[in-house]
Amino acid sequence: MAETLAGSHGWRTDLAAYRAVLGSRMKAQRSYRVSFAVDLASSLLVGVVELAEVWVLFRAVDRIGGLDLAQILLVFGLADLCFSLADLSFGHCDRMPSYVRTGTLDVLYLRPQPLLLQLITSDISLRRLARAVVGLTALVAGLVLTDVPWSAGAVLLLGVALVSGYVIFASSFVSAAGLQFFVINGAEMTNAYVYGGRYAASQPASVWGRPLKVVFGFFFPMAFTAYLPVVTLLGLPGSEWLPPWLGWCAPVAAVWSVLFAGLCWRAGVRHYQGGGG
Amino acid sequence: MRRLLIAHLLLVAAGFREQSRYRLAALGGLVANATFGLLKVAILFATVEAAGGELAGYDAATMSAYIWISQGMLGSVNLMGRVDIAERIRTGDVTVDFLRPLDVHTAMIAHELGRSLFSLLPRGVPSVLIGALLVGMATPDSPAAYALGAVSLLLAMVLSAATVYLVAAAGFWIVETRGVQLLYMVVAGFLAGLFVPLWLFPGWLQGIALATPFPAMLMFPTDILSGRTTGLDAVELVGAQLLWLTAVIAVGQLMTRRGRRHLEVQGG
């Protein structure tokens, strides 16, 4: 049936269907006005509190890991903007365990559309836009407060970093969802690198020891989402294993993340044997 | 009175057994605790180093103790604001609980305490061990500090259950408590001193935090167990915990009585 649908109407029809689904989701969220306002406000507060965590620390001393407050603001802004946009579009992959438990996933399997695409478009959390605003504000403030040597290269670097960061975080949501097939009830195991990764991404990676650099510098390439591009952008010295030119390699890290996510997802989908009932 | 006490102790035991069934979840929690712990070690050690080896009364050893004790407590104190009884209040199932010869409020606290106590085994102890073996940490000098620390830890667990109950009990009036729970989740960790010790906050922010029960759930027991706060100061922290607990339980009792009369069960 999938072939006939795609064959007779083409991918445009498919896309229109997804657009209609997402549109209705967005409309549904906005129609409960009070609830939506509370959601937006608390989402904004999440961003503000996370920024406060960084601010409190950098207020106490001049520099941590070679970065000052303005520079870490740039790192935080870049990391948090990418994360909240990835969270907006892929964050509900988190709900995978409850989909499995309630049998909703079995329904998705029956439909003639790719499973992952259905999962992603099953919801979109507009409230997370509020959090992206905090990230964007921090990013702009960071760009203003640090002496960025503006050039075409700098703009390109920022653009590449934003796209790669988004892809890296989105991939971590997908790989986590894939691994959920194996560790139902053990969601915190994958939270360790999804949310631990977000926490790591907004830190100066120069403070990490070698084991952390292996895990969050390269395997889950969180250092590539913000710290490394900022080091490259501002011409900072970098640190052991993380030289400044590595900031340009963010797309490589993004491709690796996508490959890893694809592997986890395929393994998970093949492993799944139904929710019973 | 005696029978009531036994009933509550049985509930604690039931909570303990219930939590012991979620093995994989406990392991997952430990992995997450340890990952965050190692990241916190990196950034907070660098901060202490940048400050010249000492910051707000913390050196590397006490900072490490702060990190691993607070990470270890995460399974036992509820900073998420989510609790089973909230759903029972929302659906109206709590009416069945009201028919039982036990106070709904204190029974919930006893049950949650049991779960918290069990979580110390798979999450609390290993977390502290990881810190002690991998990183090294400060420990209190006197045996009295351990005893006081244990009391403080127990009070923190009861206080967190009693405070989360208030979030759930708001459901007697507003039905959907997700917004309140979300708010609790966002501020609790930060104000409890989970990511940065409270004593590194600027004065005004410390004031705000100390005007909430959250530091008494995490920061105070951590200070005593790490040996950072000793002697009379430590006794004072436990006193503050007792005051918070009394206040929160009083509000909980009041909300339960009023809420019971206000409760609307929808459908039926």
Contacts between the chains, C-beta under 8 A, distances in Angstrom:
chain1	res1	chain2	res2	distance
A	35	B	176	7.6
A	35	B	179	7.2
A	38	B	179	4.1
A	38	B	182	7.6
A	39	B	179	7.4
A	39	B	182	7.6
A	42	B	179	6.8
A	42	B	182	4.4
A	42	B	183	5.7
A	42	B	186	5.9
A	45	B	183	7.3
A	45	B	186	4.9
A	45	B	187	7.5
A	46	B	186	5.3
A	49	B	186	5.7
A	49	B	187	6.9
A	49	B	190	4.8
A	52	B	190	6.7
A	52	B	205	7.9
A	53	B	190	6.6
A	53	B	195	4.6
A	53	B	196	5.9
A	56	B	196	4.9
A	56	B	200	5.9
A	56	B	201	5.7
A	56	B	202	7.5
A	56	B	205	7.4
A	57	B	43	7.0
A	57	B	44	7.8
A	57	B	47	5.7
A	57	B	196	5.6
A	57	B	200	7.0
A	59	B	202	6.8
A	60	B	47	6.4
A	60	B	51	6.7
A	60	B	55	6.1
A	60	B	56	7.3
A	60	B	200	5.2
A	61	B	47	5.8
A	61	B	50	4.2
A	61	B	51	4.8
A	61	B	55	7.2
A	62	B	50	6.9
A	63	B	50	6.0
A	64	B	43	6.9
A	64	B	46	5.1
A	64	B	47	5.4
A	64	B	50	5.4
A	65	B	43	7.8
A	65	B	46	5.3
A	183	B	24	6.4
A	183	B	28	6.9
A	184	B	24	7.9
A	185	B	22	6.6
A	185	B	24	5.1
A	185	B	25	4.9
A	185	B	28	7.6
A	186	B	24	4.4
A	186	B	25	6.1
A	186	B	27	6.6
A	186	B	28	3.8
A	187	B	25	8.0
A	187	B	28	6.5
A	188	B	25	6.8
A	188	B	28	3.6
A	188	B	29	4.8
A	188	B	31	6.9
A	188	B	32	4.4
A	189	B	27	7.2
A	189	B	28	3.8
A	189	B	31	5.1
A	189	B	32	7.0
A	190	B	28	8.0
A	191	B	28	7.6
A	191	B	32	5.2
A	192	B	28	7.8
A	192	B	31	5.0
A	192	B	32	4.2
A	192	B	34	7.9
A	192	B	35	4.1
A	192	B	36	7.5
A	193	B	35	7.1
A	195	B	32	7.8
A	196	B	32	6.7
A	196	B	35	4.4
A	196	B	36	5.6
A	196	B	39	6.4
A	199	B	36	6.6
A	199	B	39	5.8
A	200	B	39	5.5
A	203	B	39	6.9
A	203	B	42	7.3
A	203	B	43	5.3
A	204	B	43	7.8
A	204	B	46	7.7
A	207	B	42	4.6
A	207	B	43	5.5
A	207	B	45	7.5
A	207	B	46	3.9
A	208	B	39	8.0
A	208	B	42	5.0
A	209	B	42	6.7
A	211	B	38	7.8
A	212	B	38	6.2
A	212	B	39	6.9
A	212	B	42	5.9
A	216	B	39	7.5
